[in-house]
Amino acid sequence: MVGLAAALPAADPAVLQAEAERVAMIRRVSPSVVAIFSASGDGGGSGVLISPDGFALTNFHVINGAGRFMKCGLNDGRLYDAVIVGIDPTGDVALVKLLGREDFPAATMGDSDCLRVGDAAFVMGNPFLLATDFQPTITVGIISGVHRYQYPAGTFLEYADCIQTDASINPGNSGGPLFNAAGELIGINGR
């Protein structure tokens, strides 16, 4: 066995560097990912903090039916009270406000108009409510399409100017962030 290990080529330093940068970026942006629950602890989905004073984006379908008040968990394991601030049911977007501090770890905003097909995409969220400590799940893919439109199909939901990715977006990832390779927020996940 010693001979086999000696015969294997050393890992390419550029590959190791790219991996280290990806891991560091994920570690840097993960604190902005929000796990969202109804006040009773039922249901759930994901969101992303966009300001230090606690404003977070999510999907309307994540908070619909949860009532005006909810609970939100961050990857530091803490649970916060939150309220709905605004909704756009047709566009499936909602704004919630986490309460309890003024120094929430907000995501850095990117420019989705600069995306190109083939760019790296990182999806983060709380799929299947698996992480009781609110650690987000991360999936990686590429941008598969930009400026996509989905006509309403028997509902009032209309998805306009969407980003398409091949990264896995599982139930519960809805409302969570879509980051580019630089760790900039470029969208939220719909499912």
Contacts in CASP RR format, 6 or more apart in sequence:
PFRMAT RR
TARGET T0000
AUTHOR 0000-0000-0000
METHOD contacts of the structure
MODEL  1
MVGLAAALPAADPAVLQAEAERVAMIRRVSPSVVAIFSASGDGGGSGVLI
SPDGFALTNFHVINGAGRFMKCGLNDGRLYDAVIVGIDPTGDVALVKLLG
REDFPAATMGDSDCLRVGDAAFVMGNPFLLATDFQPTITVGIISGVHRYQ
YPAGTFLEYADCIQTDASINPGNSGGPLFNAAGELIGINGR
22 181 0 8 1.000
25 122 0 8 1.000
25 179 0 8 1.000
25 181 0 8 1.000
25 182 0 8 1.000
25 183 0 8 1.000
26 122 0 8 1.000
26 138 0 8 1.000
28 183 0 8 1.000
29 107 0 8 1.000
29 108 0 8 1.000
29 122 0 8 1.000
29 124 0 8 1.000
29 177 0 8 1.000
29 179 0 8 1.000
29 183 0 8 1.000
30 75 0 8 1.000
30 124 0 8 1.000
30 135 0 8 1.000
30 136 0 8 1.000
30 138 0 8 1.000
31 74 0 8 1.000
31 75 0 8 1.000
31 76 0 8 1.000
31 105 0 8 1.000
32 48 0 8 1.000
32 49 0 8 1.000
32 104 0 8 1.000
32 105 0 8 1.000
32 106 0 8 1.000
32 107 0 8 1.000
32 177 0 8 1.000
32 185 0 8 1.000
33 46 0 8 1.000
33 47 0 8 1.000
33 48 0 8 1.000
33 49 0 8 1.000
33 74 0 8 1.000
33 75 0 8 1.000
33 124 0 8 1.000
33 125 0 8 1.000
33 126 0 8 1.000
33 136 0 8 1.000
33 176 0 8 1.000
33 177 0 8 1.000
34 46 0 8 1.000
34 47 0 8 1.000
34 48 0 8 1.000
34 49 0 8 1.000
34 56 0 8 1.000
34 58 0 8 1.000
34 72 0 8 1.000
34 73 0 8 1.000
34 74 0 8 1.000
34 98 0 8 1.000
34 176 0 8 1.000
35 44 0 8 1.000
35 45 0 8 1.000
35 46 0 8 1.000
35 47 0 8 1.000
35 72 0 8 1.000
35 73 0 8 1.000
35 74 0 8 1.000
35 125 0 8 1.000
35 126 0 8 1.000
35 129 0 8 1.000
35 131 0 8 1.000
35 134 0 8 1.000
35 136 0 8 1.000
36 44 0 8 1.000
36 45 0 8 1.000
36 46 0 8 1.000
36 47 0 8 1.000
36 58 0 8 1.000
36 62 0 8 1.000
36 63 0 8 1.000
36 66 0 8 1.000
36 70 0 8 1.000
36 71 0 8 1.000
36 72 0 8 1.000
36 73 0 8 1.000
36 82 0 8 1.000
36 96 0 8 1.000
36 126 0 8 1.000
37 43 0 8 1.000
37 44 0 8 1.000
37 45 0 8 1.000
37 66 0 8 1.000
37 70 0 8 1.000
37 71 0 8 1.000
37 72 0 8 1.000
37 73 0 8 1.000
38 44 0 8 1.000
38 65 0 8 1.000
38 66 0 8 1.000
38 67 0 8 1.000
38 70 0 8 1.000
38 71 0 8 1.000
39 66 0 8 1.000
39 67 0 8 1.000
39 69 0 8 1.000
39 70 0 8 1.000
39 71 0 8 1.000
41 71 0 8 1.000
43 66 0 8 1.000
43 129 0 8 1.000
44 62 0 8 1.000
44 66 0 8 1.000
44 126 0 8 1.000
44 129 0 8 1.000
44 172 0 8 1.000
45 58 0 8 1.000
45 62 0 8 1.000
45 125 0 8 1.000
45 126 0 8 1.000
45 129 0 8 1.000
45 172 0 8 1.000
45 173 0 8 1.000
45 174 0 8 1.000
45 175 0 8 1.000
45 176 0 8 1.000
46 58 0 8 1.000
46 62 0 8 1.000
46 124 0 8 1.000
46 125 0 8 1.000
46 126 0 8 1.000
46 136 0 8 1.000
46 172 0 8 1.000
46 173 0 8 1.000
46 174 0 8 1.000
46 175 0 8 1.000
46 176 0 8 1.000
46 177 0 8 1.000
46 189 0 8 1.000
47 56 0 8 1.000
47 57 0 8 1.000
47 58 0 8 1.000
47 62 0 8 1.000
47 125 0 8 1.000
47 175 0 8 1.000
47 176 0 8 1.000
47 177 0 8 1.000
47 188 0 8 1.000
48 56 0 8 1.000
48 57 0 8 1.000
48 58 0 8 1.000
48 107 0 8 1.000
48 124 0 8 1.000
48 175 0 8 1.000
48 176 0 8 1.000
48 177 0 8 1.000
48 185 0 8 1.000
48 188 0 8 1.000
49 55 0 8 1.000
49 56 0 8 1.000
49 98 0 8 1.000
49 104 0 8 1.000
49 105 0 8 1.000
49 106 0 8 1.000
49 107 0 8 1.000
50 56 0 8 1.000
50 57 0 8 1.000
50 106 0 8 1.000
50 107 0 8 1.000
50 109 0 8 1.000
50 185 0 8 1.000
51 104 0 8 1.000
51 106 0 8 1.000
52 102 0 8 1.000
52 103 0 8 1.000
52 104 0 8 1.000
52 105 0 8 1.000
52 106 0 8 1.000
53 97 0 8 1.000
53 102 0 8 1.000
53 104 0 8 1.000
54 97 0 8 1.000
54 98 0 8 1.000
54 99 0 8 1.000
54 101 0 8 1.000
54 102 0 8 1.000
54 104 0 8 1.000
54 106 0 8 1.000
55 85 0 8 1.000
55 95 0 8 1.000
55 96 0 8 1.000
55 97 0 8 1.000
55 98 0 8 1.000
56 72 0 8 1.000
56 82 0 8 1.000
56 95 0 8 1.000
56 96 0 8 1.000
56 97 0 8 1.000
56 98 0 8 1.000
57 93 0 8 1.000
57 94 0 8 1.000
57 95 0 8 1.000
57 175 0 8 1.000
57 176 0 8 1.000
57 188 0 8 1.000
58 93 0 8 1.000
58 94 0 8 1.000
58 95 0 8 1.000
58 96 0 8 1.000
58 174 0 8 1.000
58 175 0 8 1.000
58 176 0 8 1.000
58 188 0 8 1.000
59 92 0 8 1.000
59 93 0 8 1.000
59 94 0 8 1.000
59 174 0 8 1.000
59 175 0 8 1.000
59 188 0 8 1.000
59 189 0 8 1.000
59 190 0 8 1.000
59 191 0 8 1.000
60 87 0 8 1.000
60 88 0 8 1.000
60 89 0 8 1.000
60 91 0 8 1.000
60 92 0 8 1.000
60 93 0 8 1.000
60 94 0 8 1.000
61 92 0 8 1.000
61 157 0 8 1.000
61 174 0 8 1.000
62 94 0 8 1.000
62 172 0 8 1.000
62 174 0 8 1.000
62 175 0 8 1.000
63 70 0 8 1.000
63 84 0 8 1.000
63 87 0 8 1.000
63 94 0 8 1.000
63 96 0 8 1.000
64 89 0 8 1.000
67 84 0 8 1.000
68 83 0 8 1.000
68 84 0 8 1.000
69 81 0 8 1.000
69 82 0 8 1.000
69 83 0 8 1.000
70 81 0 8 1.000
70 82 0 8 1.000
70 83 0 8 1.000
70 84 0 8 1.000
70 96 0 8 1.000
71 79 0 8 1.000
71 80 0 8 1.000
71 81 0 8 1.000
71 82 0 8 1.000
72 79 0 8 1.000
72 80 0 8 1.000
72 81 0 8 1.000
72 82 0 8 1.000
72 96 0 8 1.000
72 98 0 8 1.000
73 79 0 8 1.000
73 80 0 8 1.000
73 134 0 8 1.000
74 80 0 8 1.000
74 104 0 8 1.000
74 105 0 8 1.000
74 134 0 8 1.000
75 133 0 8 1.000
75 134 0 8 1.000
75 135 0 8 1.000
75 136 0 8 1.000
76 134 0 8 1.000
77 133 0 8 1.000
77 134 0 8 1.000
79 134 0 8 1.000
80 98 0 8 1.000
80 99 0 8 1.000
80 100 0 8 1.000
80 101 0 8 1.000
81 98 0 8 1.000
81 99 0 8 1.000
81 100 0 8 1.000
82 96 0 8 1.000
82 97 0 8 1.000
82 98 0 8 1.000
82 99 0 8 1.000
83 96 0 8 1.000
83 97 0 8 1.000
83 99 0 8 1.000
84 94 0 8 1.000
84 95 0 8 1.000
84 96 0 8 1.000
85 95 0 8 1.000
85 96 0 8 1.000
85 97 0 8 1.000
86 94 0 8 1.000
86 95 0 8 1.000
87 93 0 8 1.000
87 94 0 8 1.000
87 95 0 8 1.000
88 94 0 8 1.000
89 156 0 8 1.000
89 157 0 8 1.000
90 156 0 8 1.000
90 157 0 8 1.000
90 158 0 8 1.000
91 157 0 8 1.000
91 158 0 8 1.000
91 159 0 8 1.000
91 160 0 8 1.000
92 157 0 8 1.000
92 159 0 8 1.000
92 190 0 8 1.000
93 188 0 8 1.000
98 104 0 8 1.000
107 177 0 8 1.000
107 179 0 8 1.000
107 183 0 8 1.000
107 184 0 8 1.000
107 185 0 8 1.000
108 183 0 8 1.000
108 184 0 8 1.000
108 185 0 8 1.000
109 184 0 8 1.000
109 185 0 8 1.000
110 180 0 8 1.000
110 182 0 8 1.000
110 184 0 8 1.000
110 185 0 8 1.000
110 186 0 8 1.000
111 184 0 8 1.000
111 186 0 8 1.000
112 146 0 8 1.000
112 163 0 8 1.000
112 186 0 8 1.000
112 187 0 8 1.000
115 143 0 8 1.000
115 146 0 8 1.000
115 163 0 8 1.000
115 180 0 8 1.000
115 186 0 8 1.000
116 143 0 8 1.000
116 146 0 8 1.000
117 142 0 8 1.000
117 143 0 8 1.000
117 144 0 8 1.000
117 145 0 8 1.000
117 146 0 8 1.000
118 142 0 8 1.000
118 143 0 8 1.000
118 144 0 8 1.000
119 142 0 8 1.000
119 143 0 8 1.000
119 180 0 8 1.000
119 181 0 8 1.000
120 140 0 8 1.000
120 141 0 8 1.000
120 142 0 8 1.000
120 143 0 8 1.000
120 180 0 8 1.000
120 181 0 8 1.000
121 140 0 8 1.000
121 141 0 8 1.000
121 142 0 8 1.000
121 143 0 8 1.000
121 163 0 8 1.000
121 165 0 8 1.000
121 166 0 8 1.000
121 167 0 8 1.000
121 178 0 8 1.000
121 179 0 8 1.000
121 180 0 8 1.000
121 186 0 8 1.000
122 138 0 8 1.000
122 139 0 8 1.000
122 140 0 8 1.000
122 141 0 8 1.000
122 167 0 8 1.000
122 178 0 8 1.000
122 179 0 8 1.000
122 180 0 8 1.000
122 181 0 8 1.000
122 183 0 8 1.000
123 138 0 8 1.000
123 139 0 8 1.000
123 140 0 8 1.000
123 141 0 8 1.000
123 165 0 8 1.000
123 167 0 8 1.000
123 168 0 8 1.000
123 169 0 8 1.000
123 173 0 8 1.000
123 176 0 8 1.000
123 177 0 8 1.000
123 178 0 8 1.000
123 189 0 8 1.000
124 136 0 8 1.000
124 137 0 8 1.000
124 138 0 8 1.000
124 173 0 8 1.000
124 176 0 8 1.000
124 177 0 8 1.000
124 179 0 8 1.000
125 136 0 8 1.000
125 137 0 8 1.000
125 138 0 8 1.000
125 172 0 8 1.000
125 173 0 8 1.000
125 175 0 8 1.000
125 176 0 8 1.000
125 177 0 8 1.000
125 189 0 8 1.000
126 134 0 8 1.000
126 136 0 8 1.000
126 137 0 8 1.000
126 172 0 8 1.000
126 173 0 8 1.000
126 176 0 8 1.000
127 137 0 8 1.000
127 170 0 8 1.000
127 171 0 8 1.000
127 172 0 8 1.000
127 173 0 8 1.000
128 170 0 8 1.000
128 171 0 8 1.000
128 172 0 8 1.000
129 172 0 8 1.000
130 137 0 8 1.000
131 137 0 8 1.000
137 170 0 8 1.000
137 173 0 8 1.000
139 167 0 8 1.000
139 168 0 8 1.000
139 169 0 8 1.000
140 167 0 8 1.000
141 165 0 8 1.000
141 166 0 8 1.000
141 167 0 8 1.000
142 165 0 8 1.000
142 166 0 8 1.000
142 167 0 8 1.000
143 163 0 8 1.000
143 164 0 8 1.000
143 165 0 8 1.000
144 164 0 8 1.000
144 165 0 8 1.000
144 166 0 8 1.000
145 163 0 8 1.000
145 164 0 8 1.000
145 165 0 8 1.000
146 163 0 8 1.000
146 164 0 8 1.000
147 161 0 8 1.000
147 162 0 8 1.000
148 159 0 8 1.000
148 161 0 8 1.000
148 162 0 8 1.000
148 163 0 8 1.000
148 164 0 8 1.000
149 159 0 8 1.000
149 160 0 8 1.000
149 161 0 8 1.000
149 162 0 8 1.000
150 158 0 8 1.000
150 159 0 8 1.000
150 162 0 8 1.000
151 158 0 8 1.000
152 158 0 8 1.000
159 190 0 8 1.000
163 178 0 8 1.000
163 186 0 8 1.000
163 187 0 8 1.000
165 178 0 8 1.000
167 178 0 8 1.000
169 189 0 8 1.000
169 190 0 8 1.000
169 191 0 8 1.000
170 191 0 8 1.000
171 191 0 8 1.000
172 191 0 8 1.000
173 189 0 8 1.000
173 190 0 8 1.000
173 191 0 8 1.000
174 189 0 8 1.000
174 190 0 8 1.000
174 191 0 8 1.000
175 188 0 8 1.000
175 189 0 8 1.000
175 190 0 8 1.000
176 188 0 8 1.000
176 189 0 8 1.000
177 185 0 8 1.000
177 187 0 8 1.000
177 188 0 8 1.000
177 189 0 8 1.000
178 185 0 8 1.000
178 186 0 8 1.000
178 187 0 8 1.000
178 188 0 8 1.000
178 189 0 8 1.000
179 185 0 8 1.000
179 186 0 8 1.000
180 186 0 8 1.000
END
